[in-house]
């Protein structure tokens, strides 16, 4: 049985925050603002 769906997650960019996408820390001057790690890829999938 396959299940499909559509998910999304949006966060603002902010200075002095890590930029983490899919669990990978990407070197950048700004990161994603959020209450948790703000990983938009993981949050959209889960």
FINU-570079 format. One record per residue: x, y, z of N, C-alpha, C in turn. Coordinates in pm, whole numbers. Atoms other than C-alpha are relative to their C-alpha. Layout:
+--------+--------+--------+--------+--------+--------+--------+--------+--------+
!    n.X !    n.Y !    n.Z !   ca.X !   ca.Y !   ca.Z !    c.X !    c.Y !    c.Z !
+--------+--------+--------+--------+--------+--------+--------+--------+--------+
!      X !      Y !      Z !      X !      Y !      Z !      X !      Y !      Z !
...
+--------+--------+--------+--------+--------+--------+--------+--------+--------+
//
This chain:
+--------+--------+--------+--------+--------+--------+--------+--------+--------+
!    n.X !    n.Y !    n.Z !   ca.X !   ca.Y !   ca.Z !    c.X !    c.Y !    c.Z !
+--------+--------+--------+--------+--------+--------+--------+--------+--------+
!     84 !   -118 !      0 !      0 !      0 !      0 !     89 !    124 !      0 !
!    -75 !   -124 !      9 !    139 !    336 !   -103 !    -87 !    115 !     48 !
!     70 !   -121 !    -42 !     46 !    664 !     56 !     74 !    119 !    -58 !
!    -60 !   -120 !     56 !    108 !    995 !   -110 !    -67 !    122 !     61 !
!     55 !   -124 !    -52 !     56 !   1351 !     -5 !     88 !    116 !    -38 !
!    -75 !   -122 !     27 !    177 !   1705 !    -30 !     27 !     67 !    134 !
!    -35 !    -69 !   -124 !    364 !   1879 !    252 !     87 !    120 !    -30 !
!    -88 !   -115 !     15 !    533 !   2213 !    294 !     31 !     59 !    136 !
!    -41 !    -68 !   -122 !    715 !   2412 !    558 !     77 !    124 !    -41 !
!    -60 !   -128 !     37 !    826 !   2775 !    546 !     59 !     66 !    125 !
!    -64 !    -75 !   -108 !   1070 !   2967 !    767 !     71 !    121 !    -58 !
!    -71 !   -121 !     42 !   1218 !   3317 !    744 !    150 !    -19 !     18 !
!   -145 !     -1 !    -16 !   1592 !   3373 !    700 !     38 !     99 !    109 !
!    -44 !    -87 !   -108 !   1775 !   3524 !    997 !    151 !    -13 !     17 !
!   -144 !      0 !    -25 !   2133 !   3620 !   1079 !     31 !    -82 !    125 !
!    -49 !     76 !   -116 !   2332 !   3408 !   1327 !    -83 !   -124 !     31 !
!     72 !    127 !    -15 !   2121 !   3095 !   1270 !     62 !   -100 !    -97 !
!    -53 !     99 !     94 !   2240 !   2768 !   1114 !    -99 !    -26 !   -114 !
!     83 !     37 !    114 !   2113 !   2678 !    768 !      9 !   -151 !    -15 !
!      4 !    146 !      3 !   2012 !   2312 !    792 !   -113 !    -42 !    -92 !
!    100 !     50 !     93 !   1835 !   2144 !    502 !     23 !   -149 !    -18 !
!    -13 !    145 !     11 !   1772 !   1771 !    509 !    103 !    -58 !     95 !
!    -97 !     46 !    -98 !   1994 !   1733 !    815 !    144 !     39 !    -31 !
!   -134 !    -42 !     41 !   2291 !   1888 !    635 !     18 !    148 !     33 !
!    -32 !   -139 !    -35 !   2447 !   2206 !    777 !     70 !     64 !   -119 !
!    -52 !    -67 !    118 !   2508 !   2440 !    482 !     63 !    133 !     43 !
!    -65 !   -127 !    -37 !   2763 !   2722 !    531 !    -66 !    118 !    -70 !
!     66 !   -119 !     55 !   2579 !   3052 !    482 !     -5 !    106 !    108 !
!      4 !   -110 !    -97 !   2564 !   3394 !    647 !   -133 !      8 !     74 !
!    132 !      1 !    -64 !   2194 !   3343 !    727 !    -50 !   -143 !      9 !
!     62 !    130 !    -15 !   1994 !   3047 !    846 !   -149 !     15 !     13 !
!    145 !      0 !     -9 !   1633 !   2953 !    899 !    -47 !     22 !    143 !
!     55 !    -35 !   -131 !   1440 !   3102 !   1188 !   -115 !    -93 !     34 !
!    108 !     88 !    -42 !   1220 !   2864 !   1383 !     15 !    -39 !    146 !
!     -3 !     43 !   -139 !   1133 !   2723 !   1725 !     87 !   -123 !     22 !
!    -82 !    121 !    -10 !   1321 !   2400 !   1650 !    123 !     21 !    -89 !
!   -114 !    -12 !     89 !   1603 !   2329 !   1403 !    -36 !     70 !   -131 !
!     51 !    -69 !    120 !   1388 !   2486 !   1125 !     41 !    -70 !   -129 !
!    -36 !     77 !    120 !   1483 !   2208 !    880 !   -124 !    -17 !    -86 !
!    122 !     -1 !     80 !   1223 !   2276 !    611 !    -21 !   -130 !    -78 !
!     15 !    125 !     75 !   1292 !   1956 !    413 !    -54 !   -112 !     88 !
!     44 !    106 !    -91 !   1255 !   1718 !    708 !   -142 !     27 !     50 !
!    134 !    -32 !    -51 !    949 !   1900 !    841 !   -107 !    -16 !   -106 !
!     98 !     18 !    107 !    776 !   1891 !    501 !    -28 !   -148 !    -26 !
!     16 !    143 !     26 !    833 !   1515 !    466 !    -72 !    -70 !    114 !
!     56 !     69 !   -115 !    730 !   1416 !    818 !   -135 !     52 !     37 !
+--------+--------+--------+--------+--------+--------+--------+--------+--------+
//
